[in-house]
Amino acid sequence: MESFLLQASIYLGAAVLVVPLSVRLGLGSVLGYLAAGILMGPVLGLAGAGTQDLQHFAEFGVVLMLFLIGLELEPKALWDMRTKLLGMGGLQVVLTMAAITGLLYYTGSQPQVALIFGMIGAMSSTAIVLQTLAEKNLMRTAGGRASFAVLLTQDLAVVPILSVMPLLALPAAGGPTSEVFGISNKAPVVAAPTDPGVAEPLLTMIHNLAAWQVTALTLAIVVAIIFSGHYLSRPIFRFVHAARLPEMSTFISLLLVLGIAFLMMLVGLSPALGTFVAGVVLANSEFRHQLEADLQPFKGLLMGLFFMTVGVGINFSLLLRQPLTVVELVVGLIAIKAVVLFVIGAIFRMRLRDSTLLALGMAQGGEFGFLIISIARSEGALPVIAGQTAQLVISLSMLLTPVLFLIYQTLSRRLSARQAERPADTIDEKGAVIICGIGRFGQVVNRLVRHSGLPTVVLDSDVSMIETMRKFGVKGYYGDPSRPELLEAAGLSEAQVLVVAVDDPAKATQIVRFVRTKRPDIHIVARAHDRVHVYELYQAGASDIVRETFDSSLRAGRYVLENMGFSEYEASNLSKAYFHMDRAAMRDLAELWVPGQPVDRNPAYVERAKKLDRDLETALIQEIYDLRPISESAE
């Protein structure tokens, strides 16, 4: 007991010290957990005998992760994504497995070992990739969305991969002879004490069945889980929640996952398979969010321990004995996956920048690779040294992920520079309305004006956006709208209205200032990023300034009023009053704004803003009294 507590304290202490540092350095939490395990094990040697006890708990984290992944995958959402899942994702898994398996088999590896290495190499790190994409604001790009679809396919592919692992067991002489994560060769994935009088006869019977019989039994159990989850889960959850005890919700959530895992173990099948299917079945349940809230803390803690035990188990002596071989394997894995993903991006006609993001961002190994290694070794399908080598290769490739993203960012900047060097389009028309910027803001303005029968000339510096709009029949011209000669070619001298809707606030101000100097009589409608940008545009000479979120926020506030007892007429009048007073206040405050000085350090600005806010409150209260009878207001 003392050994277990000591090891637990060491693990938790290492995580507290190393993981926050890794996150602050931009390396992510998964690499932090791996680094903490490496520090405790191969570096300092602090991981002792109690590590095996912690490993038993840590392996439950993988089961919980698969359950929560299944819980996020509603059947309808999966169907809507079928093209990318089966196309991009399925192609990536199949091609990567085929390339790695064929290469290893050609170099003399056993067929089963080569195939397992192919399965391991096909996985990428869901945790690292998604977190990095989110941190770098790349999730909404085409490359980011494609990466998510491929990662989702990989997560789904883990289930059939784990289910066929018992069929790939090597002969006894070639199988591993030592324990893996505290699990013997024939133990199930999640090590848990079972009654040998009950479990061993069933396990022996299952292992004696033919391959097709094992597959049939797997399908039968999956069907039983689906049936039970659909028809029995709701009555059971309602019964438990009727007790109105918060801890009972956690009890039933853990019981559901651990019970399914134990039943799958009992018949010799993967617990991950059963829990994943159960998660998908419950994805449409009204208890879905409660399950996520109950299990997420356990999943985070146990997955952290799982990655730390992986770091402890990394055999760096292999790297010291055969550094060139290990480096070749790491570079080979990254190169094969990058080439396969880049080709897939080209097949699906992605832009060069997005294909590069897809290829480099997902070229590493993944956490599911550790799971496949663990199960393959426990099933006797992967020799010990081969498993340790694969674990080392995956870990090193994951540690190189930040470098791969830095390479992408460098290439992306060069691609942007090349795009900027492209000559601007020749403008062969002029219009009364010139729109600079055809992003999400400019598109709405352009459609309203054009469909109202007024001709527009659209300018944008994003060639891909211009090409996309042309596919929908909207004509636009590529070029930097801040260039005077481009504005002149678009008909600035005759235009009546200029709309400045570019994303870059500094460039928007630059355009407004130049046009106002060139054409003092033209009406300029400018998109503002925030209040400070409003003041900049005001001083530059914009006629109408539209804060990009102001109108939508005002409409949202009107909906709130309507649902809090105000009539539609009253809410509309109040929102209109707010609109006019806020615009007047903005003009008033713009006179006091000092360029380069934070507004909270401008005493005159602060005092005026506070007075205007009090005036606004008084005016709205008076508006309510004017709209409603005095007697009703008194009530």
Rosetta blueprint (number, residue, H / E / L):
1 M L
2 E H
3 S H
4 F H
5 L H
6 L H
7 Q H
8 A H
9 S H
10 I H
11 Y H
12 L H
13 G H
14 A H
15 A H
16 V H
17 L H
18 V H
19 V H
20 P H
21 L H
22 S H
23 V H
24 R H
25 L L
26 G L
27 L L
28 G L
29 S H
30 V H
31 L H
32 G H
33 Y H
34 L H
35 A H
36 A H
37 G H
38 I H
39 L H
40 M H
41 G H
42 P H
43 V H
44 L L
45 G L
46 L L
47 A L
48 G L
49 A L
50 G L
51 T H
52 Q H
53 D H
54 L H
55 Q H
56 H H
57 F H
58 A H
59 E H
60 F H
61 G H
62 V H
63 V H
64 L H
65 M H
66 L H
67 F H
68 L H
69 I H
70 G H
71 L H
72 E H
73 L L
74 E L
75 P H
76 K H
77 A H
78 L H
79 W H
80 D H
81 M L
82 R H
83 T H
84 K H
85 L H
86 L H
87 G H
88 M H
89 G H
90 G H
91 L H
92 Q H
93 V H
94 V H
95 L H
96 T H
97 M H
98 A H
99 A H
100 I H
101 T H
102 G H
103 L H
104 L H
105 Y H
106 Y H
107 T L
108 G L
109 S L
110 Q L
111 P H
112 Q H
113 V H
114 A H
115 L H
116 I H
117 F H
118 G H
119 M H
120 I H
121 G H
122 A L
123 M L
124 S L
125 S L
126 T H
127 A H
128 I H
129 V H
130 L H
131 Q H
132 T H
133 L H
134 A H
135 E H
136 K L
137 N L
138 L L
139 M L
140 R L
141 T L
142 A H
143 G H
144 G H
145 R H
146 A H
147 S H
148 F H
149 A H
150 V H
151 L H
152 L H
153 T H
154 Q H
155 D H
156 L H
157 A H
158 V H
159 V H
160 P H
161 I H
162 L H
163 S H
164 V H
165 M H
166 P H
167 L H
168 L H
169 A L
170 L L
171 P L
172 A L
173 A L
174 G L
175 G L
176 P L
177 T L
178 S L
179 E L
180 V E
181 F L
182 G L
183 I E
184 S L
185 N L
186 K L
187 A L
188 P L
189 V L
190 V L
191 A L
192 A L
193 P L
194 T L
195 D L
196 P H
197 G H
198 V H
199 A H
200 E H
201 P H
202 L H
203 L H
204 T H
205 M H
206 I H
207 H H
208 N L
209 L L
210 A L
211 A H
212 W H
213 Q H
214 V H
215 T H
216 A H
217 L H
218 T H
219 L H
220 A H
221 I H
222 V H
223 V H
224 A H
225 I H
226 I H
227 F H
228 S H
229 G H
230 H H
231 Y H
232 L L
233 S H
234 R H
235 P H
236 I H
237 F H
238 R H
239 F H
240 V H
241 H H
242 A L
243 A L
244 R L
245 L L
246 P H
247 E H
248 M H
249 S H
250 T H
251 F H
252 I H
253 S H
254 L H
255 L H
256 L H
257 V H
258 L H
259 G H
260 I H
261 A H
262 F H
263 L H
264 M H
265 M H
266 L H
267 V L
268 G L
269 L L
270 S L
271 P H
272 A H
273 L H
274 G H
275 T H
276 F H
277 V H
278 A H
279 G H
280 V H
281 V H
282 L H
283 A H
284 N H
285 S L
286 E L
287 F L
288 R H
289 H H
290 Q H
291 L H
292 E H
293 A H
294 D H
295 L H
296 Q H
297 P H
298 F H
299 K H
300 G H
301 L H
302 L H
303 M H
304 G H
305 L H
306 F H
307 F H
308 M H
309 T H
310 V H
311 G H
312 V H
313 G H
314 I L
315 N L
316 F H
317 S H
318 L H
319 L H
320 L H
321 R H
322 Q L
323 P H
324 L H
325 T H
326 V H
327 V H
328 E H
329 L H
330 V H
331 V H
332 G H
333 L H
334 I H
335 A H
336 I H
337 K H
338 A H
339 V H
340 V H
341 L H
342 F H
343 V H
344 I H
345 G H
346 A H
347 I H
348 F L
349 R L
350 M L
351 R L
352 L H
353 R H
354 D H
355 S H
356 T H
357 L H
358 L H
359 A H
360 L H
361 G H
362 M L
363 A L
364 Q L
365 G L
366 G L
367 E H
368 F H
369 G H
370 F H
371 L H
372 I H
373 I H
374 S H
375 I H
376 A H
377 R H
378 S H
379 E L
380 G L
381 A L
382 L L
383 P L
384 V H
385 I H
386 A H
387 G H
388 Q H
389 T H
390 A H
391 Q H
392 L H
393 V H
394 I H
395 S H
396 L H
397 S H
398 M H
399 L H
400 L L
401 T H
402 P H
403 V H
404 L H
405 F H
406 L H
407 I H
408 Y H
409 Q H
410 T H
411 L H
412 S H
413 R H
414 R H
415 L H
416 S H
417 A H
418 R H
419 Q H
420 A H
421 E H
422 R L
423 P L
424 A L
425 D L
426 T L
427 I L
428 D L
429 E L
430 K L
431 G L
432 A L
433 V E
434 I E
435 I E
436 C E
437 G L
438 I L
439 G L
440 R H
441 F H
442 G H
443 Q H
444 V H
445 V H
446 N H
447 R H
448 L H
449 V H
450 R H
451 H H
452 S L
453 G L
454 L L
455 P L
456 T E
457 V E
458 V E
459 L E
460 D E
461 S L
462 D L
463 V H
464 S H
465 M H
466 I H
467 E H
468 T H
469 M H
470 R H
471 K H
472 F L
473 G L
474 V L
475 K L
476 G L
477 Y E
478 Y E
479 G L
480 D L
481 P L
482 S L
483 R L
484 P H
485 E H
486 L H
487 L H
488 E H
489 A H
490 A L
491 G L
492 L L
493 S L
494 E L
495 A L
496 Q L
497 V E
498 L E
499 V E
500 V E
501 A L
502 V L
503 D L
504 D L
505 P H
506 A H
507 K H
508 A H
509 T H
510 Q H
511 I H
512 V H
513 R H
514 F H
515 V H
516 R H
517 T H
518 K H
519 R L
520 P L
521 D L
522 I L
523 H E
524 I E
525 V E
526 A E
527 R E
528 A E
529 H L
530 D L
531 R H
532 V H
533 H H
534 V H
535 Y H
536 E H
537 L H
538 Y H
539 Q H
540 A H
541 G L
542 A L
543 S L
544 D E
545 I E
546 V E
547 R E
548 E L
549 T L
550 F H
551 D H
552 S H
553 S H
554 L H
555 R H
556 A H
557 G H
558 R H
559 Y H
560 V H
561 L H
562 E H
563 N L
564 M L
565 G L
566 F L
567 S L
568 E H
569 Y H
570 E H
571 A H
572 S H
573 N H
574 L H
575 S H
576 K H
577 A H
578 Y H
579 F H
580 H H
581 M H
582 D H
583 R H
584 A H
585 A H
586 M H
587 R H
588 D H
589 L H
590 A H
591 E H
592 L H
593 W L
594 V L
595 P L
596 G L
597 Q L
598 P L
599 V H
600 D H
601 R H
602 N L
603 P H
604 A H
605 Y H
606 V H
607 E H
608 R H
609 A H
610 K H
611 K H
612 L H
613 D H
614 R H
615 D H
616 L H
617 E H
618 T H
619 A H
620 L H
621 I H
622 Q H
623 E H
624 I H
625 Y H
626 D H
627 L H
628 R L
629 P L
630 I H
631 S H
632 E H
633 S H
634 A H
635 E L
